[in-house]
Amino acid sequence: MLHGTRIIIMLIGSATLVVICAWLVAVQGTTQLARGPHDVSAFRCFDSRLPNVTIFATGGTIAGTGSSGKDMSNYQIGALGVQHLIDAVPELCNVANVRGVEVSNVGSHNINSNMLVRMSQQIQRELDDPYTQGAVFTHGTDTLEETAFFMDLTLQSSKPVVAVGAMRPATAISADGPMNLLTAVSLAADHDAWDRGVMLAMNDRIGAARFTSKTNANRVDAFMAVEQGYLGVFENTKPIFFYPPARPLGHRHFDISSQLTAQKSLPKVEILYGYQELEPSLFKSAIDLGAKGIVLAGAGGGWWPTAARQQVDAWAEASGVIIMTSSRSLSGYVDDSSGGIGCGFLDPQRCRVQLQLCLEAGLSRHEVRKVFQFGV
Ligand SMILES: NC(=O)C[C@H](N)C(=O)O
């Protein structure tokens, strides 16, 4: 009898222990995410089994509204705040715990290097947070590629960062913003997306920030990586990659965490366009206005009129301004043969961004050449 009671007591004790352990594991599971730096109430909805993804909003057409469903060019940019964008896609709650941070609400033609620096520092802090699994930033599409490339060069983390925008305002019939946002968050929440740098999620496709550009001013399928191709696609909203994770050759990280204050802008770099009968005095004006570097969007492999070239070389020599040569063609490689430092595979706008970061880092002309012409 005594023996039987002892067995029953032992059984009850063990069962209680199991229940307590299970409860502790469950509680630990929920509190681990909830206990993060963010109050759970900051999330639109919260499920401890889902990853935490932060959405940084900057404005653009994705946050724009027009007066009618067919208005796709004359609309108000930046009419909607980040919470509105999140609330418009309740399906986000099945994918991730999303939290919105409004960085700005402007058309992307008004983004400047000071805003880029601040946003990069904000996103980096978020990625360093163990409770955050990925980040998304919404942005106007016109200069999306510059911001995405800047983030690619300055952020350091295995976690996914996804750039997203829309070609149609939120009020348009068949607005593309909500689906683009859902795929972007799905990508940022997906473990297969780790170690791939900053990506773009536009029109059911995944592109690398280094190579994907806006190739059409109006159409929904505006973004392409003409030469290098996409990284993957979305099937429904699930990201499917073509290849395992990799970073492009020539990728280099620029640490902007310490040397820049939030008030500071990056060194001034101008872009000039190459054409028949190019007027060289435009370069002189850019130098006189304080440019530390000039990128020429030259013809073909970076060519421009020989007389203009010689004149500009003399000015550059006297002033110490770095002249870079890129191409006005949609894709291709530019080396040093047409003069200046060739931008390699980078288009003029990306060449400008990388040169700004090189100048900020204090690199010499020789070091700048090495950054752009890796492997040559
Ligand atoms: N589709 C867009 O987002 C274009 C807009 N003008 C912008 O870049 O802000």
The ligand as a Gaussian input file, in Angstrom:
#p B3LYP/6-31G(d) Opt

LIG

0 1
 N        7.120000      55.004000     -58.921000
 C        7.671000      55.899000     -58.127000
 O        7.852000      55.653000     -56.953000
 C        8.113000      57.180000     -58.774000
 C        8.190000      58.362000     -57.867000
 N        8.321000      59.551000     -58.651000
 C        9.373000      58.297000     -56.910000
 O       10.433000      57.865000     -57.261000
 O        9.252000      58.747000     -55.800000

